[in-house]
Amino acid sequence: MSAAFDTPITRSGDVVVGPFREPRQMLAEQEYDGHTSVHDEATADKLGLRGAPIEGPTHFSQFDPLAVEIWGQEWFERGCISSHFENMVIEGEQVQATVTRTGPNAARGNAVKSTGESVLSASLTLGDEPTELDQRLAAMQAKDPGALYIVDRLQVGWKSAVEATSMPFGESNGNLYPFSLADKCRLITESSPWYVPGEPSPWGRAVVPTEMLSVLTEKGGLHLPVRGPSVGLFIDLEVKRHAPVFVGEQYTVTHELVCVGQSKRVESYWTRSELRSTAGALVATVLLHQGVFKASYADYPTESV
């Protein structure tokens, strides 16, 4: 255990293992573009899923104490988790995270269910080390996306206007994330005083948990012309800190569309978001690959599904 977490950790050489946890669902009431999301039970059932999946970033919290065990507070100052989500998790299922250090500033992570089914694979790094999604994004950028029917109006290279954002401890994060950081801290798999204002931390103030950094950058929505109604999900997510990200601090965020593509079941797009201090210093970047279920869009050509 560390001063930051009371998580029981097993360590053998370069391998650090956390306990099995049951992550909680917090997006059952999520709404975007005027309709519910894949995290709603009825919507998930219509798509043929066996239940409403837990939001992918939730699993990042199980890696935080393992990364702190390896790198200490530096994890919250310049750490990066870069993840490919492999299988959905339904509330009540148990998940365990493991991190294997591969170098001074690099490690491999994976999360599995108690059944042995893989949940995600990831790289964990400090600084500018190569990441899991460096390779995945480059591979998709090298492919012809083919005929698109849902994300066809998206233009690679599009950039958003500068927007203000922050994460006060007790305020809801809006329709996309209808809960507060205080709500999250009550249900988070790995609690820490470092997340709570007024509690001790190395920086003298609370930091935003890794799983909430994508919420901080995405809470205002991207307002991209994705055709709908249609239902999406996260496929890949990378969260990289360049400095600690503080609870209640005012930041600005910008977004850039960097790739579009498709697979058998989804059309998808990649966005890179930059979080900056009000003075303009880069604080964090979030690289997100979102898929949209072809079967969720009523006007999708039947022969292409």
LUMVEXLUM-715896 format. One record per residue (C-alpha): chain; residue number from 1; residue in three letters; y, z, x. Coordinates in Angstrom, 2 decimals, always signed. Layout:
# LUMVEXLUM-715896
["A" NUM "ALA" [Y Z X]]
...
//
This chain:
# LUMVEXLUM-715896
["A" 1 "MET" [+0.00 +0.00 +0.00]]
["A" 2 "SER" [+3.62 -0.53 +1.05]]
["A" 3 "ALA" [+6.87 +1.24 +0.17]]
["A" 4 "ALA" [+7.67 -1.70 -2.10]]
["A" 5 "PHE" [+4.46 -1.76 -4.16]]
["A" 6 "ASP" [+1.73 +0.61 -5.30]]
["A" 7 "THR" [-0.72 -2.32 -5.42]]
["A" 8 "PRO" [-4.14 -1.42 -3.93]]
["A" 9 "ILE" [-4.72 -3.98 -1.16]]
["A" 10 "THR" [-7.80 -4.72 +0.92]]
["A" 11 "ARG" [-7.15 -6.20 +4.37]]
["A" 12 "SER" [-9.67 -7.58 +6.84]]
["A" 13 "GLY" [-8.03 -9.27 +9.82]]
["A" 14 "ASP" [-5.96 -12.16 +8.53]]
["A" 15 "VAL" [-7.31 -11.92 +4.96]]
["A" 16 "VAL" [-5.39 -9.83 +2.43]]
["A" 17 "VAL" [-6.82 -9.34 -1.07]]
["A" 18 "GLY" [-5.27 -7.82 -4.17]]
["A" 19 "PRO" [-6.95 -6.32 -7.23]]
["A" 20 "PHE" [-7.98 -8.13 -10.41]]
["A" 21 "ARG" [-5.15 -8.02 -12.94]]
["A" 22 "GLU" [-4.68 -9.15 -16.55]]
["A" 23 "PRO" [-1.36 -11.07 -16.64]]
["A" 24 "ARG" [+0.59 -10.80 -19.88]]
["A" 25 "GLN" [+1.89 -13.61 -22.08]]
["A" 26 "MET" [+5.68 -13.53 -22.58]]
["A" 27 "LEU" [+6.49 -17.03 -23.86]]
["A" 28 "ALA" [+4.85 -16.99 -27.29]]
["A" 29 "GLU" [+8.33 -17.34 -28.83]]
["A" 30 "GLN" [+9.63 -19.91 -26.35]]
["A" 31 "GLU" [+11.63 -22.72 -27.93]]
["A" 32 "TYR" [+13.02 -25.91 -26.45]]
["A" 33 "ASP" [+14.44 -29.06 -28.02]]
["A" 34 "GLY" [+14.09 -27.31 -31.39]]
["A" 35 "HIS" [+10.31 -26.76 -31.30]]
["A" 36 "THR" [+7.75 -24.35 -29.91]]
["A" 37 "SER" [+6.01 -24.76 -26.56]]
["A" 38 "VAL" [+2.44 -24.93 -25.27]]
["A" 39 "HIS" [+2.57 -21.12 -25.00]]
["A" 40 "ASP" [+2.49 -20.88 -28.80]]
["A" 41 "GLU" [-1.07 -20.45 -30.15]]
["A" 42 "ALA" [-0.72 -23.05 -32.91]]
["A" 43 "THR" [+0.76 -25.65 -30.56]]
["A" 44 "ALA" [-1.94 -25.03 -27.97]]
["A" 45 "ASP" [-4.61 -25.44 -30.66]]
["A" 46 "LYS" [-3.18 -28.81 -31.73]]
["A" 47 "LEU" [-3.51 -30.01 -28.13]]
["A" 48 "GLY" [-7.15 -28.96 -27.97]]
["A" 49 "LEU" [-6.55 -26.07 -25.59]]
["A" 50 "ARG" [-8.72 -22.96 -25.91]]
["A" 51 "GLY" [-5.67 -20.72 -26.19]]
["A" 52 "ALA" [-1.98 -20.42 -25.35]]
["A" 53 "PRO" [-1.70 -20.34 -21.56]]
["A" 54 "ILE" [+0.23 -17.72 -19.61]]
["A" 55 "GLU" [+3.24 -19.21 -17.84]]
["A" 56 "GLY" [+2.27 -20.30 -14.31]]
["A" 57 "PRO" [+4.96 -18.44 -12.33]]
["A" 58 "THR" [+3.58 -15.14 -13.68]]
["A" 59 "HIS" [+0.78 -15.41 -11.12]]
["A" 60 "PHE" [+3.26 -15.41 -8.23]]
["A" 61 "SER" [+3.80 -11.68 -8.67]]
["A" 62 "GLN" [+0.25 -10.96 -7.52]]
["A" 63 "PHE" [+1.10 -12.60 -4.20]]
["A" 64 "ASP" [+4.28 -10.60 -3.51]]
["A" 65 "PRO" [+2.61 -7.38 -2.28]]
["A" 66 "LEU" [+0.18 -9.41 -0.17]]
["A" 67 "ALA" [+3.03 -11.33 +1.46]]
["A" 68 "VAL" [+4.97 -8.10 +2.03]]
["A" 69 "GLU" [+1.84 -6.64 +3.63]]
["A" 70 "ILE" [+1.97 -9.54 +6.13]]
["A" 71 "TRP" [+5.70 -10.08 +6.64]]
["A" 72 "GLY" [+7.47 -7.05 +5.23]]
["A" 73 "GLN" [+10.90 -7.43 +3.66]]
["A" 74 "GLU" [+11.32 -10.88 +5.28]]
["A" 75 "TRP" [+9.26 -12.25 +2.39]]
["A" 76 "PHE" [+12.18 -11.55 +0.06]]
["A" 77 "GLU" [+14.69 -12.95 +2.56]]
["A" 78 "ARG" [+13.17 -16.30 +3.58]]
["A" 79 "GLY" [+9.72 -16.54 +1.99]]
["A" 80 "CYS" [+8.33 -19.55 +0.13]]
["A" 81 "ILE" [+5.34 -19.91 -2.19]]
["A" 82 "SER" [+4.38 -23.52 -2.91]]
["A" 83 "SER" [+1.70 -23.84 -5.56]]
["A" 84 "HIS" [-0.49 -26.31 -7.44]]
["A" 85 "PHE" [-1.74 -24.92 -10.75]]
["A" 86 "GLU" [-5.39 -25.80 -11.29]]
["A" 87 "ASN" [-6.54 -24.06 -14.49]]
["A" 88 "MET" [-4.79 -22.25 -17.30]]
["A" 89 "VAL" [-5.13 -18.52 -17.86]]
["A" 90 "ILE" [-5.29 -16.97 -21.33]]
["A" 91 "GLU" [-4.10 -13.40 -21.92]]
["A" 92 "GLY" [-7.03 -11.02 -21.42]]
["A" 93 "GLU" [-8.54 -12.98 -18.52]]
["A" 94 "GLN" [-8.60 -11.30 -15.12]]
["A" 95 "VAL" [-7.05 -12.90 -12.03]]
["A" 96 "GLN" [-7.24 -11.95 -8.35]]
["A" 97 "ALA" [-4.98 -13.20 -5.52]]
["A" 98 "THR" [-6.00 -13.66 -1.87]]
["A" 99 "VAL" [-3.85 -14.63 +1.11]]
["A" 100 "THR" [-5.22 -15.76 +4.48]]
["A" 101 "ARG" [-2.76 -15.87 +7.35]]
["A" 102 "THR" [-2.97 -19.11 +9.35]]
["A" 103 "GLY" [-0.05 -18.65 +11.75]]
["A" 104 "PRO" [+2.95 -16.42 +12.52]]
["A" 105 "ASN" [+4.92 -17.86 +9.60]]
["A" 106 "ALA" [+2.21 -19.48 +7.47]]
["A" 107 "ALA" [-0.67 -18.53 +5.18]]
["A" 108 "ARG" [-2.90 -20.00 +2.48]]
["A" 109 "GLY" [-3.14 -18.39 -0.92]]
["A" 110 "ASN" [-5.44 -18.76 -3.88]]
["A" 111 "ALA" [-5.90 -17.07 -7.22]]
["A" 112 "VAL" [-9.21 -17.02 -9.11]]
["A" 113 "LYS" [-10.47 -15.65 -12.39]]
["A" 114 "SER" [-13.23 -13.05 -12.54]]
["A" 115 "THR" [-15.51 -15.97 -13.48]]
["A" 116 "GLY" [-14.75 -17.63 -10.13]]
["A" 117 "GLU" [-12.68 -20.42 -11.71]]
["A" 118 "SER" [-9.65 -21.34 -9.59]]
["A" 119 "VAL" [-6.21 -20.67 -11.08]]
["A" 120 "LEU" [-3.99 -22.00 -8.29]]
["A" 121 "SER" [-3.85 -22.89 -4.61]]
["A" 122 "ALA" [-0.73 -22.36 -2.55]]
["A" 123 "SER" [+0.92 -22.19 +0.81]]
["A" 124 "LEU" [+2.94 -19.10 +1.69]]
["A" 125 "THR" [+5.47 -19.59 +4.47]]
["A" 126 "LEU" [+8.59 -18.20 +6.09]]
["A" 127 "GLY" [+11.52 -20.44 +6.96]]
["A" 128 "ASP" [+11.06 -24.19 +7.35]]
["A" 129 "GLU" [+7.27 -24.38 +7.72]]
["A" 130 "PRO" [+5.55 -27.33 +5.93]]
["A" 131 "THR" [+4.50 -26.50 +2.37]]
["A" 132 "GLU" [+1.82 -27.46 -0.14]]
["A" 133 "LEU" [+4.26 -29.45 -2.28]]
["A" 134 "ASP" [+5.73 -31.37 +0.65]]
["A" 135 "GLN" [+2.46 -33.29 +0.66]]
["A" 136 "ARG" [+1.97 -33.53 -3.10]]
["A" 137 "LEU" [+5.48 -34.80 -3.78]]
["A" 138 "ALA" [+5.29 -37.37 -0.96]]
["A" 139 "ALA" [+1.97 -38.69 -2.33]]
["A" 140 "MET" [+3.43 -39.21 -5.82]]
["A" 141 "GLN" [+6.63 -40.76 -4.49]]
["A" 142 "ALA" [+4.48 -43.34 -2.70]]
["A" 143 "LYS" [+2.79 -44.42 -5.97]]
["A" 144 "ASP" [+3.97 -46.90 -8.59]]
["A" 145 "PRO" [+4.37 -44.73 -11.73]]
["A" 146 "GLY" [+3.24 -47.59 -14.00]]
["A" 147 "ALA" [+4.30 -47.97 -17.64]]
["A" 148 "LEU" [+5.95 -44.82 -18.97]]
["A" 149 "TYR" [+6.63 -43.98 -22.62]]
["A" 150 "ILE" [+7.92 -40.38 -22.58]]
["A" 151 "VAL" [+9.84 -40.02 -19.29]]
["A" 152 "ASP" [+10.82 -43.71 -19.12]]
["A" 153 "ARG" [+14.53 -42.93 -19.51]]
["A" 154 "LEU" [+14.62 -40.57 -16.52]]
["A" 155 "GLN" [+16.36 -41.93 -13.44]]
["A" 156 "VAL" [+15.25 -40.74 -10.00]]
["A" 157 "GLY" [+18.35 -39.62 -8.12]]
["A" 158 "TRP" [+20.06 -38.14 -11.20]]
["A" 159 "LYS" [+22.02 -34.97 -10.41]]
["A" 160 "SER" [+23.36 -32.34 -12.77]]
["A" 161 "ALA" [+26.79 -30.82 -12.87]]
["A" 162 "VAL" [+27.28 -27.44 -11.21]]
["A" 163 "GLU" [+26.42 -24.59 -13.61]]
["A" 164 "ALA" [+26.87 -20.84 -13.37]]
["A" 165 "THR" [+23.83 -18.59 -13.64]]
["A" 166 "SER" [+22.81 -14.97 -13.11]]
["A" 167 "MET" [+20.07 -12.54 -14.07]]
["A" 168 "PRO" [+21.39 -9.23 -15.36]]
["A" 169 "PHE" [+18.62 -6.67 -15.68]]
["A" 170 "GLY" [+18.84 -6.00 -19.41]]
["A" 171 "GLU" [+19.89 -9.36 -20.89]]
["A" 172 "SER" [+17.60 -11.96 -22.46]]
["A" 173 "ASN" [+17.27 -15.23 -20.57]]
["A" 174 "GLY" [+17.70 -17.39 -23.69]]
["A" 175 "ASN" [+15.47 -19.60 -25.85]]
["A" 176 "LEU" [+13.52 -20.99 -22.89]]
["A" 177 "TYR" [+12.75 -17.51 -21.56]]
["A" 178 "PRO" [+13.20 -15.09 -24.49]]
["A" 179 "PHE" [+12.89 -11.86 -22.52]]
["A" 180 "SER" [+14.95 -9.87 -20.00]]
["A" 181 "LEU" [+14.10 -8.85 -16.45]]
["A" 182 "ALA" [+13.74 -5.31 -17.79]]
["A" 183 "ASP" [+11.13 -6.61 -20.27]]
["A" 184 "LYS" [+9.33 -8.41 -17.46]]
["A" 185 "CYS" [+9.32 -5.33 -15.23]]
["A" 186 "ARG" [+7.56 -3.36 -17.99]]
["A" 187 "LEU" [+4.71 -5.90 -18.08]]
["A" 188 "ILE" [+4.71 -7.36 -14.55]]
["A" 189 "THR" [+1.35 -7.18 -12.78]]
["A" 190 "GLU" [+2.84 -5.65 -9.60]]
["A" 191 "SER" [+5.77 -3.31 -10.18]]
["A" 192 "SER" [+8.29 -2.48 -7.46]]
["A" 193 "PRO" [+11.39 -0.29 -7.19]]
["A" 194 "TRP" [+12.97 -3.21 -5.32]]
["A" 195 "TYR" [+13.33 -5.03 -8.67]]
["A" 196 "VAL" [+15.16 -2.22 -10.51]]
["A" 197 "PRO" [+18.90 -1.51 -10.20]]
["A" 198 "GLY" [+19.57 +2.02 -8.94]]
["A" 199 "GLU" [+16.18 +2.29 -7.20]]
["A" 200 "PRO" [+15.89 +2.16 -3.37]]
["A" 201 "SER" [+15.54 -1.19 -1.62]]
["A" 202 "PRO" [+16.13 -2.44 +1.95]]
["A" 203 "TRP" [+19.27 -4.28 +0.79]]
["A" 204 "GLY" [+20.80 -1.46 -1.19]]
["A" 205 "ARG" [+20.43 -3.42 -4.43]]
["A" 206 "ALA" [+17.71 -4.93 -6.61]]
["A" 207 "VAL" [+16.17 -8.33 -5.85]]
["A" 208 "VAL" [+14.82 -10.85 -8.36]]
["A" 209 "PRO" [+10.98 -11.03 -8.35]]
["A" 210 "THR" [+9.49 -14.28 -7.05]]
["A" 211 "GLU" [+8.11 -15.24 -10.47]]
["A" 212 "MET" [+11.60 -14.95 -12.00]]
["A" 213 "LEU" [+13.41 -17.27 -9.56]]
["A" 214 "SER" [+12.36 -20.37 -11.49]]
["A" 215 "VAL" [+13.59 -18.62 -14.66]]
["A" 216 "LEU" [+16.96 -18.02 -12.99]]
["A" 217 "THR" [+17.39 -21.69 -12.09]]
["A" 218 "GLU" [+15.86 -23.19 -15.25]]
["A" 219 "LYS" [+17.11 -20.82 -17.99]]
["A" 220 "GLY" [+19.99 -23.14 -18.96]]
["A" 221 "GLY" [+17.66 -26.13 -19.38]]
["A" 222 "LEU" [+17.92 -29.52 -17.69]]
["A" 223 "HIS" [+18.81 -31.55 -20.81]]
["A" 224 "LEU" [+16.93 -34.61 -19.54]]
["A" 225 "PRO" [+16.25 -37.50 -21.96]]
["A" 226 "VAL" [+12.52 -36.82 -22.26]]
["A" 227 "ARG" [+11.28 -38.41 -25.50]]
["A" 228 "GLY" [+10.04 -36.05 -28.16]]
["A" 229 "PRO" [+9.09 -33.96 -29.85]]
["A" 230 "SER" [+6.60 -33.53 -27.02]]
["A" 231 "VAL" [+5.03 -30.56 -25.28]]
["A" 232 "GLY" [+5.08 -29.88 -21.55]]
["A" 233 "LEU" [+3.57 -27.63 -18.90]]
["A" 234 "PHE" [+4.07 -26.76 -15.23]]
["A" 235 "ILE" [+1.81 -28.62 -12.79]]
["A" 236 "ASP" [+3.33 -27.63 -9.44]]
["A" 237 "LEU" [+5.98 -25.09 -8.50]]
["A" 238 "GLU" [+7.60 -24.15 -5.20]]
["A" 239 "VAL" [+10.06 -21.28 -4.84]]
["A" 240 "LYS" [+11.81 -20.97 -1.49]]
["A" 241 "ARG" [+14.30 -18.26 -0.56]]
["A" 242 "HIS" [+16.95 -18.83 +2.07]]
["A" 243 "ALA" [+18.39 -15.34 +1.48]]
["A" 244 "PRO" [+17.66 -12.43 -0.87]]
["A" 245 "VAL" [+18.41 -13.21 -4.53]]
["A" 246 "PHE" [+20.02 -10.24 -6.25]]
["A" 247 "VAL" [+19.80 -8.97 -9.81]]
["A" 248 "GLY" [+23.14 -9.34 -11.61]]
["A" 249 "GLU" [+24.71 -11.50 -8.89]]
["A" 250 "GLN" [+26.68 -14.58 -9.92]]
["A" 251 "TYR" [+25.30 -17.88 -8.58]]
["A" 252 "THR" [+25.66 -21.60 -9.21]]
["A" 253 "VAL" [+22.78 -24.02 -9.76]]
["A" 254 "THR" [+22.42 -27.80 -9.52]]
["A" 255 "HIS" [+19.42 -29.98 -10.31]]
["A" 256 "GLU" [+18.20 -33.33 -8.97]]
["A" 257 "LEU" [+15.45 -35.57 -10.35]]
["A" 258 "VAL" [+13.32 -36.60 -7.37]]
["A" 259 "CYS" [+10.20 -38.33 -8.81]]
["A" 260 "VAL" [+8.43 -39.54 -11.97]]
["A" 261 "GLY" [+4.75 -40.38 -12.47]]
["A" 262 "GLN" [+1.70 -39.91 -14.63]]
["A" 263 "SER" [-1.97 -38.97 -14.76]]
["A" 264 "LYS" [-4.62 -39.49 -17.44]]
["A" 265 "ARG" [-3.32 -36.78 -19.80]]
["A" 266 "VAL" [+0.36 -36.40 -18.89]]
["A" 267 "GLU" [+3.52 -38.16 -17.83]]
["A" 268 "SER" [+5.48 -36.04 -15.39]]
["A" 269 "TYR" [+8.65 -35.56 -13.41]]
["A" 270 "TRP" [+9.82 -33.54 -10.41]]
["A" 271 "THR" [+13.14 -31.72 -10.14]]
["A" 272 "ARG" [+14.67 -29.86 -7.22]]
["A" 273 "SER" [+17.12 -27.08 -8.08]]
["A" 274 "GLU" [+19.48 -25.43 -5.61]]
["A" 275 "LEU" [+20.77 -21.91 -6.14]]
["A" 276 "ARG" [+23.98 -21.14 -4.25]]
["A" 277 "SER" [+26.29 -18.20 -3.84]]
["A" 278 "THR" [+29.75 -18.52 -5.35]]
["A" 279 "ALA" [+30.93 -19.17 -1.77]]
["A" 280 "GLY" [+28.56 -22.17 -1.57]]
["A" 281 "ALA" [+25.79 -20.79 +0.67]]
["A" 282 "LEU" [+22.27 -22.00 -0.19]]
["A" 283 "VAL" [+20.28 -19.01 -1.45]]
["A" 284 "ALA" [+17.09 -20.54 -2.93]]
["A" 285 "THR" [+15.49 -23.84 -3.87]]
["A" 286 "VAL" [+13.01 -24.45 -6.67]]
["A" 287 "LEU" [+10.85 -27.58 -6.71]]
["A" 288 "LEU" [+9.22 -28.05 -10.12]]
["A" 289 "HIS" [+6.70 -30.67 -11.26]]
["A" 290 "GLN" [+6.51 -30.72 -15.06]]
["A" 291 "GLY" [+4.00 -32.64 -17.13]]
["A" 292 "VAL" [+4.36 -33.78 -20.75]]
["A" 293 "PHE" [+1.14 -34.16 -22.75]]
["A" 294 "LYS" [+0.75 -37.77 -23.89]]
["A" 295 "ALA" [-1.18 -36.56 -26.93]]
["A" 296 "SER" [+1.78 -34.40 -28.00]]
["A" 297 "TYR" [+4.11 -37.38 -28.50]]
["A" 298 "ALA" [+3.51 -39.03 -31.87]]
["A" 299 "ASP" [+4.78 -42.46 -30.76]]
["A" 300 "TYR" [+2.60 -42.70 -27.67]]
["A" 301 "PRO" [+0.60 -45.99 -27.65]]
["A" 302 "THR" [-2.92 -45.08 -28.72]]
["A" 303 "GLU" [-4.57 -47.38 -26.18]]
["A" 304 "SER" [-2.72 -45.61 -23.34]]
["A" 305 "VAL" [-3.78 -42.03 -24.16]]
//
